[in-house]
């Protein structure tokens, strides 16, 4: 019963939303639901490559500070976006 009470909190909802967003992005951009290979070794290698690719995609989006990622963009870094563009 304790877990059910924890699921009703706002903090849990925020964490759950971030996890679901990451999984959704992986499904949309990389095709996360399908494995190209049969066999544990090759499938594991694909999982590692997929995770690395998703990390790169999310990092590039975070560093670009595009409007689609402002929900997880730090205010300090996004505030510096105008400053950085004025320098370069």
Secondary structure, DSSP 8 states (H G I E B T S, - for coil): -HHHHHHTSHHHHHHHHHHHHHHHHHHHHH-TT--S--SHHHHHHHHHHHHHHHHHHHHHHHHHT-GGGGGGS-HHHHHHHHHHHHH-
